[in-house]
Amino acid sequence: MGVKTTQVCSDMPHGSGVSDSTGDLASKIYDKKKLLVELQNENELIDLAVGMLPDAKKLIIDTKYLQENKDDYAQRVLRKNHGLRSRDSYYRLKDEAVEELAKTMGEKC
């Protein structure tokens, strides 16, 4: 049947979308590109916000969330680099770090 490249002319109401397959594909590409730019901007904001944290909290965010490790591993790395021994101290610092990031990025806690 081939690719339909002509617009549909009708007196019937229809959505604001493009009716030919080439235009539809171009519209989808534009939407994906716009989403990608938004995600890149958000990623840069997260990197900036993490960079503003104190070293111990930055290490927790990087090890736990950015590198996707478990809490036990993140706690061992924190103990090795900053001498933090208490498990409760680790979780307190982790909660504070997440809260600070959320506030920096404009989220309510």
SEMI-265626 format. One record per residue (C-alpha): residue number from 1; chain; y, z, x. Coordinates in Angstrom, 3 decimals. Example, Ala and Ser with C-alpha at 12.3 -4.5 7.8 and 13.67 -1.06 7.14 Angstrom:
! SEMI-265626
{resi = 1, chain = A, y = -4.500, z = 7.800, x = 12.300} .
{resi = 2, chain = A, y = -1.060, z = 7.140, x = 13.670} .
END
This chain:
! SEMI-265626
{resi = 1, chain = A, y = 0.000, z = 0.000, x = 0.000} .
{resi = 2, chain = A, y = 2.375, z = 0.580, x = 2.930} .
{resi = 3, chain = A, y = 5.327, z = 2.858, x = 3.423} .
{resi = 4, chain = A, y = 7.808, z = 3.058, x = 0.575} .
{resi = 5, chain = A, y = 11.309, z = 2.673, x = 1.995} .
{resi = 6, chain = A, y = 13.431, z = 2.045, x = -1.088} .
{resi = 7, chain = A, y = 15.133, z = 4.731, x = -3.078} .
{resi = 8, chain = A, y = 14.099, z = 5.323, x = -6.644} .
{resi = 9, chain = A, y = 16.768, z = 4.403, x = -9.180} .
{resi = 10, chain = A, y = 16.334, z = 6.096, x = -12.506} .
{resi = 11, chain = A, y = 18.476, z = 7.614, x = -15.212} .
{resi = 12, chain = A, y = 16.129, z = 10.616, x = -15.325} .
{resi = 13, chain = A, y = 17.397, z = 13.778, x = -13.629} .
{resi = 14, chain = A, y = 15.587, z = 14.654, x = -10.432} .
{resi = 15, chain = A, y = 15.932, z = 17.055, x = -7.518} .
{resi = 16, chain = A, y = 18.315, z = 16.609, x = -4.660} .
{resi = 17, chain = A, y = 15.483, z = 15.668, x = -2.280} .
{resi = 18, chain = A, y = 15.030, z = 12.264, x = -0.707} .
{resi = 19, chain = A, y = 12.611, z = 10.083, x = -2.651} .
{resi = 20, chain = A, y = 11.371, z = 7.687, x = 0.040} .
{resi = 21, chain = A, y = 8.736, z = 8.751, x = 2.539} .
{resi = 22, chain = A, y = 10.836, z = 7.930, x = 5.636} .
{resi = 23, chain = A, y = 13.743, z = 9.984, x = 4.341} .
{resi = 24, chain = A, y = 11.367, z = 12.771, x = 3.344} .
{resi = 25, chain = A, y = 9.928, z = 12.884, x = 6.867} .
{resi = 26, chain = A, y = 13.421, z = 12.885, x = 8.402} .
{resi = 27, chain = A, y = 14.406, z = 15.735, x = 6.085} .
{resi = 28, chain = A, y = 11.347, z = 17.762, x = 7.123} .
{resi = 29, chain = A, y = 12.087, z = 17.148, x = 10.816} .
{resi = 30, chain = A, y = 15.682, z = 18.297, x = 10.318} .
{resi = 31, chain = A, y = 14.514, z = 21.454, x = 8.525} .
{resi = 32, chain = A, y = 12.029, z = 22.266, x = 11.306} .
{resi = 33, chain = A, y = 14.650, z = 21.662, x = 13.989} .
{resi = 34, chain = A, y = 17.131, z = 23.901, x = 12.170} .
{resi = 35, chain = A, y = 14.493, z = 26.652, x = 11.905} .
{resi = 36, chain = A, y = 13.677, z = 26.290, x = 15.605} .
{resi = 37, chain = A, y = 17.345, z = 26.690, x = 16.573} .
{resi = 38, chain = A, y = 17.616, z = 29.790, x = 14.364} .
{resi = 39, chain = A, y = 14.509, z = 31.312, x = 15.974} .
{resi = 40, chain = A, y = 15.814, z = 30.531, x = 19.477} .
{resi = 41, chain = A, y = 19.106, z = 32.254, x = 18.657} .
{resi = 42, chain = A, y = 17.259, z = 35.280, x = 17.290} .
{resi = 43, chain = A, y = 15.058, z = 35.383, x = 20.395} .
{resi = 44, chain = A, y = 18.142, z = 35.365, x = 22.640} .
{resi = 45, chain = A, y = 19.611, z = 38.219, x = 20.601} .
{resi = 46, chain = A, y = 16.402, z = 40.229, x = 21.014} .
{resi = 47, chain = A, y = 16.393, z = 39.612, x = 24.777} .
{resi = 48, chain = A, y = 20.027, z = 40.732, x = 24.985} .
{resi = 49, chain = A, y = 19.349, z = 43.855, x = 22.907} .
{resi = 50, chain = A, y = 16.300, z = 44.783, x = 25.016} .
{resi = 51, chain = A, y = 18.369, z = 44.306, x = 28.170} .
{resi = 52, chain = A, y = 20.855, z = 46.900, x = 26.918} .
{resi = 53, chain = A, y = 18.181, z = 49.638, x = 26.641} .
{resi = 54, chain = A, y = 17.632, z = 52.280, x = 29.332} .
{resi = 55, chain = A, y = 14.861, z = 51.406, x = 31.812} .
{resi = 56, chain = A, y = 12.123, z = 53.594, x = 30.288} .
{resi = 57, chain = A, y = 12.726, z = 52.261, x = 26.779} .
{resi = 58, chain = A, y = 13.012, z = 48.699, x = 28.082} .
{resi = 59, chain = A, y = 9.624, z = 49.132, x = 29.789} .
{resi = 60, chain = A, y = 8.059, z = 50.395, x = 26.558} .
{resi = 61, chain = A, y = 9.392, z = 47.468, x = 24.490} .
{resi = 62, chain = A, y = 8.356, z = 44.943, x = 27.128} .
{resi = 63, chain = A, y = 4.872, z = 46.373, x = 27.690} .
{resi = 64, chain = A, y = 4.027, z = 47.242, x = 24.092} .
{resi = 65, chain = A, y = 5.675, z = 44.510, x = 22.046} .
{resi = 66, chain = A, y = 6.591, z = 41.553, x = 24.247} .
{resi = 67, chain = A, y = 3.354, z = 41.601, x = 26.263} .
{resi = 68, chain = A, y = 1.384, z = 42.798, x = 23.195} .
{resi = 69, chain = A, y = -0.451, z = 45.690, x = 24.859} .
{resi = 70, chain = A, y = -1.840, z = 48.807, x = 23.198} .
{resi = 71, chain = A, y = 0.002, z = 52.128, x = 23.190} .
{resi = 72, chain = A, y = -2.454, z = 53.678, x = 25.681} .
{resi = 73, chain = A, y = -1.718, z = 50.980, x = 28.269} .
{resi = 74, chain = A, y = 2.043, z = 51.170, x = 27.702} .
{resi = 75, chain = A, y = 1.889, z = 54.948, x = 28.115} .
{resi = 76, chain = A, y = -0.015, z = 54.602, x = 31.434} .
{resi = 77, chain = A, y = 2.565, z = 52.113, x = 32.740} .
{resi = 78, chain = A, y = 5.384, z = 54.448, x = 31.697} .
{resi = 79, chain = A, y = 3.622, z = 57.399, x = 33.374} .
{resi = 80, chain = A, y = 3.155, z = 55.391, x = 36.571} .
{resi = 81, chain = A, y = 6.745, z = 54.061, x = 36.733} .
{resi = 82, chain = A, y = 8.714, z = 56.972, x = 35.267} .
{resi = 83, chain = A, y = 6.419, z = 60.015, x = 35.568} .
{resi = 84, chain = A, y = 6.298, z = 60.599, x = 31.815} .
{resi = 85, chain = A, y = 3.223, z = 62.743, x = 31.103} .
{resi = 86, chain = A, y = 3.357, z = 63.724, x = 27.446} .
{resi = 87, chain = A, y = 1.906, z = 61.455, x = 24.781} .
{resi = 88, chain = A, y = 4.444, z = 62.872, x = 22.313} .
{resi = 89, chain = A, y = 7.285, z = 61.948, x = 24.687} .
{resi = 90, chain = A, y = 5.969, z = 58.377, x = 24.835} .
{resi = 91, chain = A, y = 5.920, z = 58.036, x = 21.039} .
{resi = 92, chain = A, y = 9.365, z = 59.663, x = 20.735} .
{resi = 93, chain = A, y = 10.789, z = 57.227, x = 23.298} .
{resi = 94, chain = A, y = 9.064, z = 54.287, x = 21.612} .
{resi = 95, chain = A, y = 10.504, z = 55.235, x = 18.203} .
{resi = 96, chain = A, y = 13.975, z = 55.683, x = 19.715} .
{resi = 97, chain = A, y = 13.748, z = 52.307, x = 21.465} .
{resi = 98, chain = A, y = 12.747, z = 50.488, x = 18.277} .
{resi = 99, chain = A, y = 15.511, z = 52.253, x = 16.335} .
{resi = 100, chain = A, y = 18.126, z = 51.344, x = 18.969} .
{resi = 101, chain = A, y = 16.993, z = 47.706, x = 18.903} .
{resi = 102, chain = A, y = 17.211, z = 47.602, x = 15.135} .
{resi = 103, chain = A, y = 20.722, z = 49.055, x = 15.159} .
{resi = 104, chain = A, y = 21.839, z = 46.649, x = 17.895} .
{resi = 105, chain = A, y = 20.559, z = 43.718, x = 15.852} .
{resi = 106, chain = A, y = 22.276, z = 44.954, x = 12.679} .
{resi = 107, chain = A, y = 19.255, z = 46.285, x = 10.804} .
{resi = 108, chain = A, y = 19.411, z = 49.539, x = 8.880} .
{resi = 109, chain = A, y = 16.946, z = 52.283, x = 9.780} .
END
